[in-house]
């Protein structure tokens, strides 16, 4: 039975361009939305530009435009970038709207009517030159703990200490650089302790939070602090509609999540297809009222968990609205193992990626291949990105499609009949496991299953050699089976790579893959036929991928460019140190069909770990134990699937098999 679902992603701040770190969340959400829609669910995916706050007001002034103009400029740019990466919002609105003002005032009134708002005098840093109280991020100074200069007024980026901005040593206004003074101002606070039991009940509810996230939130509830929800003028935001707080403005973090509600209202009232239009009352009854059959699901980053898991339930509960059924929390993006940094050249915007000539679907695939339901950070290793795309898509899935297409043309006629049981069994099992994996946000498992099916088909093509007699019954059955399996691959990949999946189905005369019925069986239906050339994935070149990372902002000269020919000199080759290694242990790397983890003795005091893509050649890894192989011993270590690989083994052939050395050669012996 299909469900109505209102899905949201966190609202990007309308103060800059979208970068690849942002895209982790929106791609994760879009994949989930597409998956649910493929099941037949009625999913509305709303988002908006987070449009209020001091940074917007200050930066708009610097740009010489009004805050509304400043916000709209970035809102349009952000929406365009999201669309280029296949993120299909039902609406991309703004929090600076009449609908959001109405909702913000309604929730304020609800909090106050329940006795949750009280007044408190607060001492803050005040810039006399600019005539304004300074938010945490508009104060810079020296960390009171580690003495690192240039730190913001809330947390030290070096030692991680959090503090009150008044604790900074030698504080300075980030706008004008003068020393602020301390002044008192009255503000509205929410007494969260009064609603702590209700928040805790939601936090501990089944399916609302991942187990590890739940424990973190419970720690905050054990030491619950009240929440300030007003700011002083000048401030770009909604004025407080309350005589008890004259001249105050609603804090951006109160009205930002309310943007989920107001964006949904806007969509159903003005932008939905005419048959789906709902007036505000009907929208609230259908999607926001407690007990209504629809689901509310939020996707956010771990940095804003507290706002969504503590403050947001308090707001919704006070207003008598349903609380989220699910709060999916993801980690941050690192680039080549480091935090995104402009100074290191690793702050990569969506535009930078597109300007490098890279297909946005490839980034969607790479993210999916590394995304699970937890809050672990995701690393965009440029080498792994290139290798993953080349190995999985170019060499495996797309290559399979090209081989089958070419052979179908030689086989003649439309192919029907019963498939090979081996291919059919692997494919049906992959489809069965992929559904719950998508539901659990285990996208990396779906990607593994897709490649398992493609591996099985490619292996059978090598074994069956249908090119030798393409019209024989055995060859036609094998090609039929592979064509049907590609149909299954397209269905599983469609949420991740919709354009590629559509073209893959069309190539073999199959129906659009965006529908995944409960009884779907790829081995029945329209005949398999070579209809149109299947989509190709060009192998990524290292130089093309390297364009994503800018030259670091440093005084040191950049290293000399390699020769235009792409060759290396003899002297460079002589730097490679080859040694004999004795394999002490060999095991499979979890959730990586192609990787083995070897423990090898290279004549050093401690053994080394080497991760190698030879699992398909050695289905029983223990067969390598006791064998002597050749390794590159002076290769810089690198992380593969979270394992530090301390070298590279030499292998050759198709599939690749390791280079073995006579047993009489001692480990550590150099190979010349």
N, C-alpha and C positions, 0 to 999 in steps of 0.2 A: 504494500500500500504506500502510495507516494505521500511525502510530507511537504508542508510549507516551512521554509527556513529563511530567516533573516540573518545574513552573514555580514560581518564587518571586519575591516582591517583598521589598525590605528591610523589616525589622521596625520598625514605629513604636514610639518610646519611650513607655512607659506612664506618662507624666508630664504629659500635657496633651491638649487636644482636637485633632482632625484639622483642618488648614487647607487652603486651596486649593493651596498648594505641595506638600503631601503628595499631593494627588489627581492631580497630573500623572503621577506614577509608577504609581499603582494603576489609573488609567484607561488609561494606555498598556499596562500588562500585561494588564488585563482584555480590552481590544480584541484583543490578540494571541491570548489564550487562546480567545476566542470565535471568532476567525478559524480557528484550528487545529481547533477542535471542529467548525466548519461543514464542514471538509474530511473529517471522519470520524476525526480523530486522537483518541486516548484521553489527554486532558490532565487532570492533577491539579494544582490551583493552591493552594499552601499558604502560609500566613502566620501571624504570631503577634505578640503584644505583647512587645516587648523589656523585660523586667521587672526587671532587676538594676542595681546601681550605687549610688553615693553619693547622687545627686540623689533617687532613689526613697526611700531610707532617710531622708534629711533632710526631704523634703517630706511624707512620711507622718507623721513625728513632729510637724511643724507642724500637720498636719490632725487630729492626735489619734487616728489609726488605725494599725493594723499595716501594714507594707509589703505584705503579701499582700492585705489589704482595699483598700489604695490602688490597687494594680495592677489588681485585678479591677474596680474602679469604672471606671477608664479603658479597660480592655480591652473591657468591654461597650459603653461609649459609642462607642469607635472603631469597633467592629464594626457597630453600628447605623448610624453615619454612612456607612461604606463601602457598606453594603447600599442605603441611600437613593440613592446615586449609581451603582447598578447594578453594583458590584464584587462578583463572585460567587466568593468563595473556596470551595474544597472544605472547608477548615477554617480557623478563626482561633483559634489556640491561645495558649500562653504559654511563655516560656523558663523560668519558675519551675515546672518540672514534674519528675516522677520520670524521665520519658524523657530529658529534656535533661540531668539530672544524670548519668545512666548514660552518655550519649554524651560528655559533657564529660570525665568521668573516663577513659573509654576513649581519647579523643584525647590527653589528658595523658600517659597511660601509653605511648601509641604514640610521642609526641614524645620521652619520656625514654628509652624502650628503644632508640631510634635515636641516642642520644647528642646530642640537639639541645637539651636543657635544661641550663642551668648556673646557679650561684648568684653573685650580684653584690651588693655593698653599695652602696646608693644614698643620697645626701643629698637630703632633701626638706624642704619647709616643713611645720612642725608647729605647730598651734594649741594652746597650753598651756591656754587657757581651756576649749576644747571637748574637749581630750584626744584629738586625732586628726591624722593626716597629711592634708594638703589636696590633693585632685586639682587639676589645672590650672584647672578652671572654678570652683573654690571659693577662688581667690585673685584679688584685684583690686589694681591699682596703676597706676603711671605707666609708659608705654611707654619702654623704655631708648633707643629710637632717635629718635622724634619728640616725646616728652615729653607725649603725650596722656594725661590722667588717666582713671581708671575702666576700664582695660583688663583683660581676663582674663589668666590665667597662661600661655597658650600662643601667642596671636596677637593683634596689634594690629588692631582693626577699621578704624582710620583709614589706617595706612600699609602694612598687610599683613605686617609683620615677624613672623617666628616666633622664639620664644626659650624658654629655660628659665625657669620661674616665679621662680627665685632671682635672675634678672637684673632683675626689675621694681624700679622705684624706689618706695620707701614702700609695700611690699606690705601688704595687709590681708586678714584672713580674711573671706570673703564671708558667713559665717554670723553672726559676732558682731562683726566690725569691728576686732578687736585685731590687733596686729602679730605675725606668726608668727616662730618661730625655726627654725634649720636643724638637723635630726637625721638620723642614718644609720639605714637599715633594710635587711635582706637580702631580696632578691627573686629570683624565677625569670625567666630570660631564655631566649629561643629563638635559637640560633645559626643565623640564616637563610643565612649564607654557605655552610654545608655543603650546603644544598639549592638554592642559587641556579641551578645548571644545569638542574635539573628544573623550577623555576618559569619560567625563561627559555624552555625548550622549549614549555611550555604557552602562555606569552604570545605566542610567535611562531607558534603553531599556526593553521592556516587556519580562519577563521570565529569564533575565540574572542573577539576584540576588534576594534572599529573601528580603522582604520589610525591615526588621530590619537591615540586612546586608547593604542594599543599603544606608540607612540613615547614617550608620557609615562611609562608604566610601565617601559619599558626604561631611562629616565633614573634612576628610583628604583633599579633593579637595578644600575646602574653605581656607585651610592653606597649600597649596602645597609647598613642599620643593624639591629642586633639588636633584639628585641621583648620588652618586659617584660610578663609575663602573670599577675602576681599583684598584689594590693592588701592593705593592712593593715586590721585591724579598727578601728572598727566599719564593716561593709560588708554590704549586702544582696546575697547571692549564694551560690554554692556554696563550701563550705570545700575547701581543697586536700586531697585524699586521699593525702598523701605525707609520711612522717615527716621528710624532709629540709627541709620547709617548714612547720613547726608554726605554727598560728595565722594562716596566710595564707588568702586567698580568691582564687578564680579571677576574673581581670579580666573585666568584662562583655563586652569585645570578643572574648574567646575563646569564651564560651558563646553569644553572640548569633547568629552565623551557624550554629552547631551547631543552633540552633532550626529551621533549614530541615529538617534530617534528622529531628529528634525530632517535629516537627509532621507530617511525612509518615508516620512510624511510627504516631503516634496516629490519624491519619485512617484508615489501612488496617486497623488493629487494631480500632477502636471505632466509627467514624463512616461508613465507606463502605457502600454497598448490600451486602447479604449476599453477593451473587454475586461482589463484587469484594474481599471481605475477604482480608487477608494477615496471617499472623503475622509477628513482627519479622524472623525469618530469611528468609522468603520475600520480604518487602518489600525487605530489603537486597540479596538476590540479583537481584531484578527491576529495582530503580531505582538502586542505589548501587555495585554491584560493577563493577570494570573489565571492559570487554568485553560487558556486558549490552546488549541492543539498545535500551534506552530512552535518552532524552535528558534532560540536566539543564541548565536554562536559568535564569539569574538576571537580574532587572531591578533596577538601583540608580541612585542619584544620584551625580553626579561628586564630591561631598564625601566619600564613603566608598569611593572607588575603591581606595585603597591597601590597605585592609583586605581587600577582595575579590580584588584582582589579585595581591597579594604574600603576605599572611599566610594567606588561606584556601586557596590551592593547596598551601602548605606543610603545613597541617593535614590536608587530605584525603589528600595523598600519603603522609604519615607513617602514616596509619591504613589505608593500602591501599585507599582508596575512589576512585571515578572522579572526575575533575576536570570542571568545567563545560564543556559543549559551546559555550555562549554566555554572555557577560557583556554585557548591553545597558546602556549608560550614558547617562543623560539630563542635561540642564542644570537650572538652577534656574528658579523662577517669579519674575518681577517684576510689579508692578502699576503700570500707567501709567508704565512705563519706569524704575521705582525699586524698590530692594530692599524686600521686605515689611517694614513698620514699624508698630508700635503707635502711636508718637508721631505718625506722619503719617496714621494712620487707615487704612492699607492692609494691615494684618494681618487677612486675611479668613478666618474659620473656615467649615467646612462648614455649621454651623448658621446663620451669618449669611446665607449664600447661600440656604438654604432658607427662612429667615424673610422674605427679600425677595420670596418668592412665585415664584421662578424655577425652571423645570423643570431637574432635574439633567441630563437628556439634552442640553440646550443647551450646558452646560459640556463634556460629553464631545465634542460636535461641534466646539466651538471649539478644544479642545486637539488633537483629531485634525487639524483644518485647519491647525495650526501645528507639528505634530510630525514630525520626521524622525529618522534613526538617530544623529545626532551629539549633541554635548554643548553646543550653543548654548542659551543661556537662552531661555525662552519668556515673552513679555510678555502679560499680561492687560490690554490697553488697553480700558478700558470702552467707549470710542467704537467701537473696532474690533469688540469683542464684539457690541455692539448692531447695528452695520452688517452684520457677517458673518451673524448669525442672520436679520436682516430680508431681506438680499439673497439669500442662498443657500437658506434653508429656507422662510421665509414667502413671498417673492416668486417663488421659482423652483420648488423641488421640491413644496412643499405646494400652491402655487397651480396647478401643472400637474395634480396629482392632483384638485383640486377642479374644474378646468375639464373634464378628461376625464370625471369621474364625472357631472357635470351633462349633458354631451352624450351620454353613453352612455344615460342614461335616455330621451333624446329619440330616439336612433337605433333603439331597439327591438330586443329579442331578444339572444341570446348571440352574441358576435362570434368567428368563426374564419376561418382562411384564411391567405394569404400576406401578410407585412408589406411596407411600403415598404422598398426596399433601402437608401435613405439612412439612415433611422432604425436599421434592423437592423444595418447596417455599423458605424455609430458605436457602437452599444450592445455588439455582440459584441467589438469592439476594446477598449472600456473594460473589459469583463469579463476579457479576456485580459491586459491590463496591470495590473489591480488585484491579481491574485493575487501576482505577484512583488513588487509594491509593499508589500503587507501583510507578506510574508515579510521584506522588508528594513526594516520599520518605517517606511516612507515613507507614513505615513497621510495627509499633506497631498496627496500625489499621488492617493490614492484619492478624497479629497474633490473634487479638481479633476475627476477623471473622472466622478464622479457628477453634478456640475453641468454638465459638458459634455454629457452625455446629456440632462439636463433642458432645457438651453438649446436643443439641437437640436429637441426635441419642441415646446417653446413657440414656436420660430421657425416650425416647420411648421404649427402651429395657426394662427398669424397669416397665413401664406401661403395655407393651404388653406381657411380660413373654414368649417369644418364646421357651424357654427351656422346658416349660410344654407340648407343642405340636409342635415340630419343623417342622413337615411335613404338618401342616395345611395351607390352603391358606393364612390366615392372617399372620401367622409366616413367610411364604416364602416371602410375599410381604414386610414385615417389614425388613427382612434380605437383600432382594434385594435393598431396599431403602437405608439401611445403607451402603451396599457395594458400591453402586453408589456414595453416599456422601463421602465415603473414597477416591474414585477416584478424586472427586473435591478437597478434602483436599490435596491430593498429588500434584495436579496441582498448588494450591495456595502456598504450602510449598516448591515446588521444587527449586525456586531461593534461599531459605534460607538453606534447608537441602536436597541437590540433591540425596545423596546416600539413605537416609531414604525414600524419596519420591519415588525413583525408586523401592525400595524393597516393599514398600507399594502397589504400583500398581501391581507388579508381583505376590504378594500374592493372589490377587483376579482375576488373569487372564486378567488384563487390560493392555492397551498399555502404553508405556513409557510416563511419564507426562511432559517431557520437551517441549511440543508443546501446545500452548494455542491459538487456532484459535478463530477468532472473533465470530464464531457461535457455539463454543464448548458447548455441553450440556452433562453433565455426566450421564444423565438418558436414554441415547440411546447408542447403541454400543454392544460390545461383552458381552456375558452372564457373570454374576457374579458367580464365582466358587472358591472353596477353592483349590488353585493351589500349594502354597508353604507357609510355616510358615511365618507370617508377622514379620517385624522387631520389636525388643523389645527395650525399654528404661528402663534400670535398675534404680531404685530409688537411688538418690545420698545420700551418707552417709556424715554426718557433718564432720567426721574425714578425709574423702577423700578430701572434698572441702577445709578443713583447710590447707592441704598441699601446697596450692597455696601461702600462706603467710608465709614467713620465720620468724624465731624468731627475734625480733627487736635487733638492735645493741646498747645495753644499758648495763650499769654496774650492774643494778639490777638483782637479780636472777630470773629465769623463775619460774612461778607458778608450783606447783606440778601437775603431770599428774593425771587424774582421774583413779579410780580403773579399772583394766583390765576387770572386769566383766561388766562395763558399768552402774552398779547400783549407786544410790546416797544414802548417809547415811540418817538416820532418822533426824539427826540434820539439814541437808540441807533442807529436806522436811518441817521441822517446820518453816523455814524462809519464806515460801510462805504465804502471807497475803491475805486472801479472804474476800471481803466485798460485801454487798448488794448495788447495784446501781440502781437508778431510771432513765429510759431512757427519756430524755427531747426532743430529736430530732433524726431522722434517715433518711439518704439520701443515694442515690447511689453514688459511687465514679466514676467520669467520665472516660470512656474508660476502665473500669475494671468490667467485668460482674459478678465477684464473690465477690466484696468488697462492704460493707456498711460502712458509716461513722456515728458513734453514738456520740451524746453528752449526757453525763451521769452525774448524781449527786451522789457523793459518800460521802456526808456529809462534804465536804470541802467548803471553801469560794467560790472557783471558780469551774465551771464544768470541766470535762475532756473530751478529744476526744479519742475515741477508734475506730480503723479500724479493721474490722473482715470479714472473708471470708464466709459469710452466706447469700449472696444476692440471691442465687438460692433457699434457704429455705423461703425467705421472699420477694417475687416479689413485694409486696406492703409494703415498709419499714415502712410507717407510722403506720402499725399495731403494731409495737413495742413501740411506744410512750406511756408513762404511765405505762409500765410494769417494774417490778423489777427483775433484773438479778443478777448473781454472777460474780464478776470480780476479777482477780489477781491485787491487788492494788499496789504492790511494785515491779512490773516488770519494768526493765529499759526501758525508752522510745526509740522508733526506728521509722525511716522514712519508710512509705509505700506509694508509688506513690506520693511522695512529701508531704505527710501529716504525722505529728508527732503523733504516736499512744501512748497514755499514759496508757497503761494497756492491759489486755487480758480478754475477756469474756469466760465463760465456756459454752460449748455446747456439745451435744451428739447426736448420731443417724446417720442415712444415708438416706437422707441428714441431716447435722447437724442442730439441733434446740437448741436455747439457754436454759440454765437452769433457770427456773422461780422460784421466791420466793413469798410467801404469801404477799398480799398487806398490811398486818398489820405491816410488818417489816420496820423500818425506814432506809432510805439510810445511808450508812456508818457503819451499824451494821456488826461486824465481824462474819464470818461463821466459825464454829468449827466442 
